[in-house]
Amino acid sequence: MDDELLELQRQFEFAQQAKSSIRLSERNVVELVQKLHELRIIDFELLHTVSGKEFITPEQLRHEIAEEVKKLGRVSLIDLADTTGVDLYHVEKQAQYVVSEDPGLMLIQGEIISQSYWDSVAEEINERLQECSQIALAELAAQLHVGSELVASVLEPRLGTMVKGRLEGGQLYTPAYVARVSAMVRGASRGITVPTNLSVLWSTLQQLLQEMEGATGVAVEGSFFQSLFNGLVKEGEVLGTLRAGLHWTPTVFAIAQKECVDSFFSQNSFISYDALQKLGISQPIQFLQSRYPEGIPLVTAFVHPSLTEMLDAAIEDAIEHGSWLDSLSVLPTSFGSQDAYKIVSVCPSLQSALKAKKVLIMGDSYIFSSSFVKDVYDRLEKEMETFSHSGSSANMLGDDSHLVKEAKARQDLSPFETGSESGNSKRGTEKGSKKKKGESSVTKTVSAEGDSENEDYIPTKSKKNQKKRKDTSSSQVSDSRKGAKKDSIKPQEEIVPSEEWLMQKLMVLVPDFEEQGVDDPQTILKHLADYLRPMLINYWKDRRKALFTENVEKMKRLLDNLQRKLDESFLNMQLYAKALDLFEDDQSTSVTLHRHLLRTVATSIADMLFQNLDVHNKLKNGAQVEDSQSSEGISLSPGERTAIAKSFPGSQSKRALAVVEALEGKRVETFMAALRDLAEESGLLLKKLDKKLERTLLHSYRKELTSQVSAETDPVLLLPKVVSLLYIKVHSRALQAPGRAISVAVTRLKDKLDDSAYKILTDFQTATVTLLALMSAATGDEQDCLSDRILSEKELLGSQMPALKALVLGSSQS
C-alpha cells in the first residue's frame, strides 16, 4: 500500500514538472470552470473574488471568517470583505451563518463580536471602576462605539464575577460606594416622622452628594436611591408604609395618627373627615370603618351610635308634643344638612313615626310632627277662607290705602301670583250714597257768563219711557251679544297663593321659629311653605271652581243689565252730541259744550261701565262679590277710575285707560270712539243712533221736558229747561248747556223767534242773571242789605214765569 502511494506521488510530481505544449489563458480557465459547473462535473458552489481571478467555496469563506474573529475578537464585516476579497453581500450572508452556528458570537451593527472580547472589555471596565468608584454606561458606550443597552446587557451577567460593582440607573457603582449611599438613605429615611414624598428626599440627597464629590462626581439617579430604599424596607431596617412607590408614611407617624383619632373620637363621639385628611389620611371613611365597625359614616363626619341615641330622644319628644325640631340644633355645629338627614334616617323613633305617618322630614334637617303641620294648614286655610270672602288681596293684607297707591303696589301686596283685584267697592259705595241725585240733581244755579261748568242741568226721563227704550235697544242687539258674553265668561288665568305671602303668614302664625333661635328662619319657612303651598293651591282652586260656578249666573245677569244701561245711556249721549254741531262756528262755546257733555253724561256712562266691568272681573276670578258692590249711581274720582282701569287684564286695561284720558279731553267724538273700543273688548255692543230712534228719543225727551216745565216752580231751574225745549222746537236738537253757555244759546234763538217771544226770554234770562249775582254777593254783612233786592228779583221772576211757560208750552202743545 505504501509503495503504491509513493508511486502515485512520483507520477503527480512528474506531471507537475512536465511542461505542457498547450497553455490556457485566464479567461479560458474561467470559461472552462463555468462549463464544468454547468455540466455539473463540479457540483459544489463557487464564489468569485472581487478581482475575478480566483474562486472560493462558502466553506472556505466561513472558515476564514471564523479564524479572523478568533484572532481579533471583534471584526467588522467591511473589514472581512477587504481581507477575503469577497463581495460584502457574500460576507454578510456567511457571517450570519457563522454567528448562528456559534453561540459565543454575536452580530451587532455590522460587527461580529465574540464573548472573549466582552470578557476582556469587562476586565478593563472593572479595573477602571475600582479606580473611579462609579462609571456611567453612556461613557462606556461612547468609548466602545456601541449602544448603552448593549453594554448593560453584556455587563449584567458579569456583575459580581468579572465586574465587582452594581448597575443602577445607567451607572456602575462599586460595593463600597453602594454601601456609602445606602447608609445615607437609611439615615435620611429614619429621620422622617411625617408622610413624605420620596422624590423630594432623593433630590436633597443628590444635592448633598454633588456637594461632597464636587464637579468630578457623577449625578446619581433617583431610581438608585429608590432601589436602595426598597431593599432597606424589605429587610426591615426602615419601618413604615409605601404607597404608589413614592408616598412614604413612617410607622411612628401612623401610631401617633391613630392615637389622635382615638382620643378625639372617644371624647366627642364623632370626627370629621376634614380632620382626618389634615392628619394625612386620604381615605378617611375606609380608615374609620376598619377601626370602628359599629360607627355610622355620614357625608362629612363619622359618628358613634351614642350620638344617634341622643337625637332619637329629641325627635321622640317633638313627636309626642306635636311640635317640630331642627336636628342641626341637637347635633354638633360642624354637621351639615346632609349629615343631619343621614343620621336622622337611622333613628328608630323616626322610622316608626314615618311608617305611622306621624312625622314629616323637610329640608334634610327639619322634623315636623304631622299634628303640627295639620294645625298650621288648618289655620292657613282659614286665612284663605277669609280672603275668599273678602274678594280682594289688599283687604286680606289689611291695606286701606288710596286706590291709586293700591293699584301701583297691587303685585307686592297680593297673596296671589296672577289675576287682578280692585278692593275699592266699599269706598265707592260710601261715596255713591252721598252723590245719588234725583231728577233735579244737577244745576242749582246758572251763571251769567260761566260760573261753574259742574252746575248744570241734565233732564231725566220717566220710568215708562226708559223701559220702552230699553226693551227696544236690547231686543235689537241681544243675538249679537250672546256670542260676546260667552267669550267674556271665560275664566282668567289661575291665581294661586304666592310663596312670599305664605312665608309671611307662617311667621305670624308660628312665632316659635324666631323665639327658639333658628339661625335662618327664612330657610325653615321656605321648606314648610313649599310643602303646604301645593295643598293650599288645590284647596284654593277647588274653592275658586265652586265660586266660579256660582258666579256664572251673576256674570250673565250683570252683562245683560250692563248692556241695557249702555244702550240707553249711549243713545242719549249720541242724541245730545248732535246738538253740538250748531255751535261749531263758535270755538269757545263749542269747547264748553263738549266739556260739559263729557263731565256729565260721558262721566256717568264711564263710571257705570267701569264699576260693572270691575265686578265682572272679580266674579270671573272666583271672588265673592256682594250685591252692594254692583249698585248703580256711584260716582268715581279720576284717581279711582285710573286705579280700576289698571286693574283690568291685558288689552282691556289699555282701552279703559284710553277712556279715562278721553274724559279729560275736549271732544265728545274721541270719548265715544274710546268707549266703543272698550265695549267691544269687553264683549259688549254699542248701538248707533239712526233716524227712527232719534225721532223716538227726541219725542220722549220733549214730552218729559214739557212735563217738567209745567211743574217747575223754581225760576232759576226753569230757564235751562225752557231753552232746551225751544231748541227742540226750532232745531230738533236736544241741547245740554252749562250755565256759562245759556246766554249764547239764548242769543242764537233771536232769528228763530218773534220779537215778543224773544223779549220775554231775554228779560227772564236777564232777571235770572241778576238774581244769581245778588245771591252770590250776599255773604257776611252784605246779606241783610241785599235780601230785599233778592226778594224783589224773585218776585219779578215769579211774575214772568207764567209768560215764559206759556211761550214754550203753547208752542209745544201746538
C-alpha positions in Angstrom: 0.0 0.0 0.0 2.8 2.4 0.9 4.6 1.5 -2.3 1.5 2.4 -4.4 1.2 5.8 -2.7 4.8 6.6 -3.3 4.4 5.7 -7.0 1.4 8.0 -7.3 3.3 10.8 -5.7 6.1 10.4 -8.2 3.7 10.4 -11.1 2.0 13.5 -9.8 5.2 15.3 -9.3 6.3 14.3 -12.8 3.1 15.6 -14.2 3.5 18.9 -12.4 7.1 19.4 -13.6 6.3 18.4 -17.2 5.8 21.3 -19.5 2.6 21.4 -21.4 2.7 22.1 -25.1 -0.7 23.8 -24.8 -1.2 26.8 -22.5 -4.6 28.2 -21.5 -5.3 31.9 -20.7 -7.1 33.0 -17.5 -10.2 33.8 -19.5 -10.2 30.2 -20.9 -9.7 28.8 -17.5 -12.7 30.8 -16.1 -14.8 29.7 -19.0 -13.7 26.1 -18.5 -14.6 26.2 -14.8 -18.0 27.7 -15.7 -18.5 24.9 -18.3 -17.6 22.2 -15.8 -20.1 23.8 -13.3 -22.8 23.8 -15.9 -22.1 20.2 -16.8 -22.4 19.5 -13.0 -18.9 17.9 -13.1 -18.2 20.5 -10.4 -21.3 20.0 -8.2 -20.5 22.4 -5.3 -20.9 26.2 -5.1 -18.1 28.5 -6.0 -17.8 32.2 -5.1 -16.0 34.8 -7.3 -13.5 37.0 -5.6 -13.6 40.8 -6.2 -10.7 40.5 -8.7 -12.5 37.8 -10.7 -9.3 35.7 -10.9 -10.0 33.4 -8.0 -12.7 31.1 -6.8 -13.5 30.3 -3.2 -16.1 27.9 -1.7 -18.5 29.1 1.0 -17.0 26.7 3.4 -13.6 28.2 3.0 -15.1 31.7 3.4 -16.8 30.7 6.6 -13.5 29.2 7.8 -11.6 32.4 7.1 -14.2 34.5 8.9 -14.1 32.3 12.0 -10.4 32.4 12.0 -10.4 36.2 11.7 -12.9 36.6 14.6 -11.0 34.2 16.8 -7.8 36.1 16.2 -9.3 39.7 16.8 -12.4 39.1 18.9 -14.3 41.9 17.2 -14.3 42.2 13.4 -16.3 44.5 11.1 -17.9 42.9 8.1 -16.5 45.5 5.9 -13.0 44.6 7.1 -13.7 41.0 6.4 -14.8 41.8 2.8 -11.5 43.5 2.3 -9.5 40.7 3.9 -11.1 37.9 2.0 -11.5 39.7 -1.3 -15.2 38.6 -1.5 -18.1 40.8 -2.1 -19.8 42.3 1.1 -23.1 40.6 0.3 -21.5 37.1 0.5 -19.6 38.1 3.6 -22.8 39.2 5.4 -24.6 36.0 4.4 -21.8 33.7 5.6 -21.2 35.8 8.7 -24.9 35.2 9.7 -24.3 31.5 9.3 -21.2 31.6 11.4 -22.9 33.5 14.2 -25.9 31.2 14.2 -23.7 28.2 14.5 -21.5 29.6 17.3 -23.4 30.8 20.4 -20.3 32.6 21.6 -20.6 35.1 18.7 -23.0 38.0 18.1 -23.6 40.2 15.1 -24.3 43.7 16.2 -24.4 46.8 13.9 -22.3 45.2 11.1 -19.7 43.7 13.5 -19.1 40.2 14.8 -18.1 40.2 18.4 -17.1 37.2 20.5 -17.6 36.6 24.2 -13.9 36.6 24.8 -13.9 40.2 23.5 -16.6 41.1 26.1 -14.6 39.3 28.8 -11.6 41.4 28.1 -13.7 44.5 28.0 -15.3 43.6 31.3 -11.9 43.2 32.9 -10.9 46.6 31.7 -14.1 48.2 33.0 -13.7 46.5 36.4 -10.1 47.9 36.7 -11.4 51.4 35.8 -14.4 51.1 38.2 -12.2 50.2 41.1 -10.2 53.4 40.4 -13.2 55.8 40.0 -15.9 54.2 42.2 -18.6 54.9 39.6 -18.8 54.9 35.8 -21.6 56.0 33.5 -22.8 53.5 30.9 -23.1 56.2 28.4 -19.5 57.0 28.7 -18.5 53.3 28.2 -20.9 53.0 25.2 -19.3 56.0 23.6 -15.8 54.6 24.0 -16.8 51.2 22.7 -18.9 52.7 19.9 -22.0 50.7 20.8 -25.3 51.4 22.5 -25.8 51.8 26.2 -28.4 49.0 26.1 -25.8 46.6 24.6 -23.3 47.5 27.3 -25.8 47.0 30.0 -26.9 43.6 28.6 -23.3 42.5 28.4 -22.3 43.7 31.9 -25.3 42.4 33.8 -24.3 38.7 33.7 -20.8 39.6 34.6 -21.6 41.7 37.6 -20.3 40.2 40.8 -17.8 38.0 38.9 -15.7 39.8 36.4 -17.1 43.2 37.3 -17.1 43.9 41.0 -19.9 46.5 41.1 -23.6 47.3 41.0 -25.5 48.7 38.0 -28.3 51.1 38.8 -29.9 53.7 36.6 -27.3 53.7 33.9 -24.4 53.9 36.4 -21.9 51.4 37.6 -21.0 51.6 41.3 -18.5 49.8 43.5 -19.8 47.9 46.5 -18.1 50.5 48.8 -19.9 53.3 47.1 -23.2 51.5 47.2 -22.8 50.9 51.0 -22.0 54.6 51.5 -25.1 55.8 49.6 -27.2 53.1 51.3 -26.1 54.4 54.7 -27.2 57.9 53.6 -30.6 56.7 52.5 -31.1 54.7 55.7 -30.3 57.7 57.9 -32.5 60.1 55.9 -35.4 57.6 55.9 -35.2 57.0 59.7 -35.2 60.8 60.3 -38.6 61.2 58.6 -41.6 61.5 61.0 -44.4 62.7 58.8 -45.7 61.4 55.4 -43.3 62.4 52.7 -42.9 62.2 49.0 -39.7 60.3 48.5 -38.8 62.2 45.3 -38.2 65.3 47.4 -35.9 63.3 49.7 -34.0 61.9 46.7 -33.5 65.4 45.3 -32.0 66.5 48.6 -29.6 63.5 48.7 -28.5 64.2 45.1 -27.6 67.8 46.0 -25.7 66.5 49.1 -23.6 64.0 47.0 -22.8 66.7 44.4 -21.5 69.0 47.1 -19.4 66.2 48.6 -17.9 65.0 45.3 -17.6 68.3 43.6 -17.6 68.8 39.8 -16.0 65.5 39.1 -18.8 63.4 40.7 -21.3 61.7 38.5 -25.0 62.6 39.1 -26.9 59.8 40.9 -30.3 59.0 39.6 -33.4 58.9 41.9 -34.0 55.3 40.9 -30.8 54.3 42.6 -31.9 55.8 45.9 -35.4 54.2 45.4 -33.8 50.8 44.8 -31.7 51.1 47.9 -34.7 52.3 49.9 -36.9 49.4 48.7 -34.1 47.0 49.9 -34.0 48.6 53.3 -37.8 48.4 53.7 -37.7 44.7 52.6 -35.0 43.9 55.2 -37.0 45.8 57.9 -34.2 48.3 58.5 -36.8 51.2 57.8 -40.4 50.8 59.2 -43.4 52.4 57.5 -45.8 52.1 54.6 -45.0 52.9 51.0 -47.9 53.8 48.6 -47.6 54.2 44.9 -43.9 53.7 45.2 -43.2 57.3 46.3 -45.5 58.2 49.3 -43.9 57.1 52.5 -45.6 57.1 55.8 -43.4 56.2 58.8 -44.6 53.8 61.4 -44.1 56.4 64.1 -46.5 58.8 62.3 -49.2 56.1 61.8 -49.0 55.3 65.6 -49.4 59.0 66.5 -52.1 59.4 63.9 -54.2 56.5 65.3 -53.8 57.8 68.9 -55.0 61.2 67.9 -58.1 59.8 66.1 -58.9 57.5 69.0 -58.7 60.3 71.5 -60.9 62.7 69.6 -63.5 60.1 68.7 -63.8 58.7 72.2 -64.3 62.2 73.7 -66.7 63.6 71.1 -68.4 60.5 69.7 -67.7 61.9 66.2 -64.9 63.0 64.0 -65.0 64.9 60.7 -63.3 63.7 57.5 -61.5 67.0 57.1 -59.7 66.4 60.4 -58.5 63.0 59.2 -57.4 64.5 55.9 -55.4 67.1 57.8 -53.7 64.2 59.6 -52.7 62.7 56.3 -55.4 60.0 56.0 -56.5 60.2 52.3 -59.4 57.7 52.6 -61.0 58.6 56.0 -64.2 56.5 55.6 -62.3 53.2 54.9 -59.9 54.0 57.7 -62.7 54.7 60.3 -64.9 51.8 59.2 -62.0 49.4 59.6 -61.1 50.8 63.0 -64.7 51.3 64.3 -67.0 48.8 62.7 -70.0 50.0 64.8 -69.7 53.6 63.7 -72.0 55.4 61.2 -70.4 57.1 58.2 -72.1 60.4 57.2 -71.4 62.9 54.4 -68.8 65.0 56.2 -68.2 63.1 59.5 -68.2 59.7 61.2 -70.3 59.3 64.3 -70.7 56.8 67.2 -74.1 55.2 67.8 -74.4 57.1 71.1 -74.9 60.4 69.2 -77.9 58.8 67.4 -79.5 57.9 70.8 -79.4 61.5 71.9 -81.0 62.7 68.7 -83.6 59.9 68.8 -84.8 61.1 72.2 -85.2 64.7 71.0 -87.2 63.5 68.0 -89.5 61.3 70.1 -90.2 64.2 72.4 -91.1 66.5 69.5 -93.5 63.9 68.0 -95.2 63.3 71.4 -95.8 67.0 72.0 -96.9 67.8 68.4 -94.1 70.1 67.8 -91.1 70.4 65.5 -87.3 70.0 65.7 -84.3 71.3 63.9 -82.0 68.3 64.1 -78.9 70.5 63.5 -79.6 72.3 66.8 -79.0 68.9 68.6 -76.0 67.8 66.5 -72.5 69.3 66.6 -72.1 72.7 64.8 -69.8 71.2 62.1 -72.6 69.0 60.8 -74.4 69.9 57.6 -78.0 69.3 56.5 -77.0 66.2 54.5 -75.3 64.8 57.6 -78.4 65.5 59.7 -80.6 63.8 57.1 -78.5 60.7 57.1 -78.2 60.4 60.9 -81.9 61.2 61.3 -82.9 58.4 58.9 -81.4 55.8 61.2 -83.2 56.9 64.3 -85.6 54.2 65.4 -88.3 56.6 66.7 -88.3 58.5 63.4 -88.5 55.3 61.3 -91.5 54.1 63.3 -93.2 57.5 63.1 -92.7 57.7 59.4 -94.4 54.3 59.0 -97.3 55.6 61.1 -97.3 58.9 59.1 -96.9 60.9 62.3 -93.9 62.9 61.2 -92.5 64.7 58.2 -88.9 65.5 57.2 -88.3 68.8 55.3 -85.1 70.2 54.0 -83.0 67.3 55.3 -82.8 68.5 58.9 -86.2 69.8 59.9 -88.6 67.4 61.5 -92.3 68.3 61.9 -95.0 66.2 63.6 -98.0 65.6 61.4 -100.3 67.2 64.0 -98.2 70.4 64.0 -98.3 70.6 60.2 -102.1 69.9 60.1 -102.7 72.6 62.7 -100.7 75.2 60.6 -102.5 74.1 57.5 -105.9 74.5 59.1 -105.1 78.0 60.2 -103.8 78.9 56.8 -106.9 77.5 55.2 -109.0 79.8 57.4 -106.8 82.7 56.2 -107.6 81.6 52.6 -111.3 81.4 53.5 -111.1 85.0 54.8 -109.6 86.1 51.6 -112.1 84.2 49.6 -115.0 86.1 51.3 -113.2 89.5 51.1 -112.7 89.2 47.3 -109.5 91.3 47.5 -105.9 90.5 48.3 -105.4 94.1 49.6 -108.2 93.6 52.1 -106.6 90.3 53.2 -103.3 92.0 54.0 -105.1 94.8 55.8 -104.4 97.5 53.2 -106.7 100.5 53.3 -104.6 102.9 51.3 -105.8 105.0 48.5 -106.9 103.2 45.3 -104.1 104.7 43.3 -101.5 103.5 45.7 -103.2 100.2 45.8 -103.0 99.8 42.1 -99.3 100.6 42.0 -98.5 98.2 44.7 -101.0 95.5 43.8 -98.5 92.9 42.9 -96.5 93.4 46.1 -99.5 93.3 48.4 -101.2 90.4 46.7 -101.0 86.9 48.2 -101.6 85.6 44.7 -99.3 85.4 41.8 -101.7 86.3 38.9 -105.1 88.0 38.5 -106.4 91.5 39.3 -108.4 92.8 42.2 -109.7 96.3 42.9 -110.8 96.3 46.5 -112.4 99.7 46.2 -116.1 98.8 46.2 -116.6 99.8 49.9 -115.3 103.3 49.4 -117.2 103.6 46.1 -120.4 102.7 47.8 -119.9 105.2 50.5 -119.1 107.9 48.0 -122.0 106.9 45.8 -124.5 107.1 48.6 -123.6 110.8 49.0 -123.7 111.6 45.3 -127.0 110.0 44.3 -129.4 112.5 42.8 -133.0 112.6 41.7 -134.5 114.4 38.8 -133.2 117.8 39.9 -129.8 116.5 41.0 -127.9 118.9 38.7 -127.7 122.6 38.4 -128.8 124.7 41.4 -127.5 128.0 39.9 -126.9 129.3 36.4 -124.0 131.7 35.9 -124.3 134.8 33.8 -121.3 134.1 31.7 -119.9 131.0 33.2 -119.6 130.5 36.9 -119.1 126.7 37.0 -119.3 124.0 34.4 -120.4 121.5 37.0 -123.6 123.4 38.0 -125.6 122.1 35.1 -129.0 120.6 34.3 -129.5 117.1 32.9 -133.1 116.2 32.5 -134.2 112.7 33.2 -136.9 110.5 31.7 -139.8 108.8 33.2 -139.6 105.1 34.1 -142.2 104.4 31.4 -140.1 105.9 28.7 -136.9 104.3 30.0 -138.4 100.9 29.9 -139.7 101.4 26.4 -136.3 102.4 25.1 -134.5 99.6 27.0 -136.7 97.0 25.5 -136.3 98.4 22.0 -132.5 98.5 22.1 -131.9 95.3 24.0 -134.1 93.3 21.6 -132.1 94.6 18.6 -128.7 93.6 19.9 -129.5 90.5 22.0 -128.5 88.0 19.4 -125.1 89.6 18.6 -124.3 90.0 22.3 -124.9 86.3 23.2 -121.6 85.3 21.5 -119.7 88.1 23.1 -121.0 87.2 26.5 -119.9 83.6 26.1 -116.3 84.7 25.4 -116.4 87.2 28.3 -117.4 84.5 30.8 -114.1 82.5 30.2 -112.1 82.3 33.5 -108.9 84.2 33.6 -105.5 82.7 34.4 -105.5 80.7 37.6 -104.3 82.7 40.6 -102.6 80.9 43.4 -101.1 81.9 46.8 -97.6 83.2 46.4 -94.6 81.8 48.3 -93.8 85.2 49.8 -97.3 85.7 51.3 -97.3 82.2 52.6 -93.9 82.7 54.4 -95.2 86.0 55.9 -98.3 84.2 57.3 -96.2 81.3 58.7 -94.0 83.8 60.5 -97.1 85.3 62.1 -98.8 82.0 62.8 -95.7 80.2 64.2 -93.5 82.8 66.1 -91.6 79.8 67.5 -89.2 79.9 64.6 -87.7 83.1 65.8 -88.2 82.6 69.5 -86.3 79.3 69.5 -83.3 80.8 67.9 -83.3 79.3 64.5 -80.3 80.6 62.6 -82.1 81.3 59.4 -85.9 81.4 59.9 -86.4 82.0 56.1 -85.0 78.6 55.3 -87.3 76.6 57.5 -90.2 78.9 56.4 -89.4 78.2 52.8 -89.4 74.4 53.3 -92.7 74.5 55.2 -94.2 76.8 52.6 -93.0 74.6 49.8 -94.8 71.6 51.4 -98.0 73.5 52.3 -98.3 75.5 49.1 -99.4 72.7 46.8 -102.2 71.7 49.2 -103.3 75.3 49.6 -103.3 75.7 45.9 -105.5 72.7 45.4 -107.8 73.9 48.1 -107.9 77.4 46.6 -108.6 76.0 43.1 -111.5 73.9 44.4 -112.8 76.9 46.2 -112.5 79.1 43.2 -114.1 76.5 41.0 -117.1 76.4 43.3 -117.2 80.2 43.4 -116.9 80.4 39.7 -119.8 78.1 39.2 -121.9 80.3 41.5 -120.7 83.4 39.7 -121.5 82.3 36.2 -125.2 83.2 36.6 -124.3 86.5 38.3 -122.0 87.4 35.4 -124.7 86.7 32.9 -127.2 88.9 34.7 -124.6 91.6 35.2 -123.8 91.7 31.4 -127.4 91.7 30.5 -128.1 94.7 32.8 -125.0 96.5 31.7 -125.9 96.1 28.0 -129.3 97.6 28.6 -127.8 100.5 30.6 -125.3 101.1 27.8 -127.9 101.0 25.1 -130.0 103.7 26.9 -127.1 105.9 28.0 -125.1 105.8 24.8 -128.1 106.5 22.6 -128.9 109.6 24.8 -125.4 110.7 24.5 -125.4 110.5 20.7 -128.7 112.5 20.8 -127.1 115.2 22.9 -123.9 115.2 20.8 -125.9 116.1 17.6 -126.9 119.5 19.2 -123.2 120.4 19.5 -123.0 120.7 15.7 -125.0 124.0 16.0 -122.1 125.7 17.8 -119.1 124.5 15.7 -118.6 128.1 14.4 -118.1 129.3 17.9 -114.9 127.7 19.1 -115.1 128.8 22.7 -118.7 127.8 23.2 -118.2 124.5 21.3 -115.3 123.5 23.7 -117.5 124.5 26.7 -120.4 122.4 25.5 -118.1 119.4 24.7 -116.5 119.5 28.1 -119.9 119.8 29.8 -121.2 116.7 28.0 -118.0 114.8 28.9 -118.2 115.8 32.6 -121.9 114.9 32.9 -123.3 112.3 30.6 -120.0 110.7 29.5 -118.6 110.6 33.0 -121.8 108.8 34.2 -121.5 106.3 31.4 -117.8 105.6 32.1 -118.4 105.2 35.9 -121.2 102.8 35.3 -119.2 100.8 32.8 -116.0 100.7 34.9 -117.9 99.6 38.1 -119.7 96.8 36.3 -116.6 95.6 34.5 -114.7 95.6 37.8 -117.4 93.5 39.4 -117.4 91.2 36.4 -113.7 90.7 36.6 -113.9 89.8 40.3 -116.6 87.3 39.6 -114.5 85.9 36.8 -111.6 85.5 39.2 -113.8 83.5 41.5 -114.2 86.2 44.2 -117.3 86.6 46.2 -119.0 89.9 45.4 -121.8 91.3 47.4 -124.8 92.8 45.6 -124.0 96.2 47.1 -120.7 96.2 45.1 -122.6 96.3 41.8 -125.1 99.0 42.9 -125.8 101.9 40.5 -125.2 105.7 40.8 -121.7 105.6 42.2 -119.5 108.5 41.1 -115.8 107.9 40.8 -112.9 110.3 41.1 -110.3 110.4 38.3 -107.8 108.6 40.5 -110.4 105.8 41.2 -111.1 105.4 37.5 -107.4 105.1 36.8 -107.0 102.5 39.5 -109.9 100.4 38.2 -108.6 100.7 34.6 -105.2 99.5 35.6 -106.7 96.5 37.4 -108.3 95.2 34.2 -106.4 92.4 32.4 -104.3 92.9 29.3 -105.7 95.0 26.4 -108.9 95.8 28.3 -106.8 97.9 30.7 -105.3 99.8 27.7 -108.8 100.5 26.3 -110.1 101.6 29.8 -107.1 104.0 30.3 -107.9 105.5 26.9 -111.5 106.2 28.1 -110.2 107.8 31.2 -107.9 110.0 29.1 -110.7 110.9 26.7 -112.9 112.1 29.7 -110.2 114.8 30.3 -110.2 115.8 26.7 -112.1 118.4 24.7 -114.0 116.3 22.1 -117.0 114.0 22.6 -116.2 112.1 19.5 -112.9 110.9 21.0 -114.6 109.6 24.1 -117.3 107.8 22.1 -114.6 106.1 20.0 -112.6 105.0 23.1 -115.8 103.9 24.7 -116.8 101.8 21.7 -113.3 100.1 21.7 -113.6 99.3 25.4 -117.1 97.9 24.9 -116.0 95.7 22.0 -113.0 94.4 24.0 -115.4 93.6 26.9 -117.9 91.7 24.7 -120.5 94.5 24.6 -122.1 96.3 21.7 -122.9 100.0 21.4 -125.9 100.7 19.3 -125.6 103.5 16.7 -128.4 106.2 16.7 -130.5 106.1 13.5 -133.2 108.4 12.3 -136.0 106.4 13.6 -134.5 106.0 17.1 -133.6 109.7 17.0 -137.2 110.8 16.4 -138.4 108.4 19.1 -135.9 109.7 21.7 -136.4 113.3 20.8 -140.2 113.0 21.1 -139.8 111.3 24.5 -137.3 113.9 25.6 -139.6 116.8 24.5 -142.5 115.3 26.3 -140.5 114.8 29.5 -139.2 118.4 29.4 -142.8 119.8 28.8 -143.9 117.9 31.9 -141.0 119.3 34.0 -141.5 122.9 32.8 -145.2 122.9 33.6 -144.4 121.6 37.1 -141.3 123.7 37.8 -141.7 126.4 40.5 -138.1 127.5 40.8 -137.3 130.3 38.3 -133.6 129.5 38.3 -134.1 125.9 37.2 -136.9 126.9 34.8 -134.6 128.8 32.3 -132.4 125.9 31.1 -135.4 123.7 30.6 -137.2 126.3 28.6 -134.1 126.9 26.4 -133.8 123.1 25.8 -137.5 122.9 24.7 -137.0 125.9 22.4 -134.0 124.1 20.7 -136.1 121.0 20.2 -138.8 123.1 18.6 -136.5 125.2 16.4 -133.6 122.9 15.5 -135.0 119.4 16.5 -131.9 119.0 18.7 -131.6 118.1 22.4 -129.2 120.7 23.8 -127.4 120.1 27.1 -125.9 123.5 28.0 -124.0 124.5 31.2 -124.6 127.8 32.9 -121.9 129.7 31.1 -123.4 128.7 27.7 -127.0 129.7 28.4 -126.6 133.3 27.2 -125.0 132.2 23.9 -127.8 129.6 23.4 -130.4 132.3 24.0 -128.7 134.7 21.6 -128.8 132.1 18.8 -132.6 131.9 19.1 -133.1 135.6 18.2 -133.7 134.9 14.5 -135.8 131.9 15.2 -138.4 133.6 17.5 -140.7 136.6 17.0 -139.7 139.8 18.8 -142.2 139.4 21.6 -141.3 135.9 22.4 -137.6 136.7 22.2 -138.1 139.7 24.5 -139.9 137.5 27.1 -137.0 135.1 27.0 -134.2 137.7 27.3 -136.0 139.6 30.1 -136.3 136.4 32.1 -132.7 135.5 31.4 -131.5 139.0 32.5 -133.5 138.8 35.7 -132.2 135.3 36.4 -128.6 136.5 36.0 -129.3 139.5 38.2 -130.8 137.3 40.9 -127.8 134.8 40.8 -125.4 137.7 41.0 -127.2 139.1 44.1 -127.3 135.7 45.7 -123.5 135.1 45.2 -122.7 138.6 46.6 -125.0 138.2 49.6 -122.3 136.9 52.0 -121.5 138.1 55.5 -122.5 141.7 56.4 -124.0 142.4 53.0 -126.6 139.6 53.3 -129.1 141.8 55.2 -128.6 144.7 52.8 -129.2 142.6 49.7 -132.0 140.4 51.0 -134.7 142.9 50.0 -133.3 143.2 46.4 -133.1 139.4 46.2 -136.7 139.1 47.3 -137.8 141.7 44.8 -136.0 139.9 42.0 -137.6 136.6 42.9 -141.0 138.3 42.8 -140.1 139.8 39.4 -139.1 136.4 38.1 -142.2 134.8 39.6 -144.3 137.3 37.7 -142.5 136.5 34.5 -142.7 132.7 34.8 -146.3 132.3 33.5 -145.5 134.2 30.3 -142.3 132.2 29.8 -144.1 128.9 30.4 -146.9 130.0 28.1 -144.2 130.7 25.4 -142.9 127.2 25.4 -145.9 125.2 26.5 -148.1 126.8 23.9 -145.7 126.2 21.2 -145.0 122.7 22.4 -148.7 121.8 22.5 -149.2 123.3 19.1 
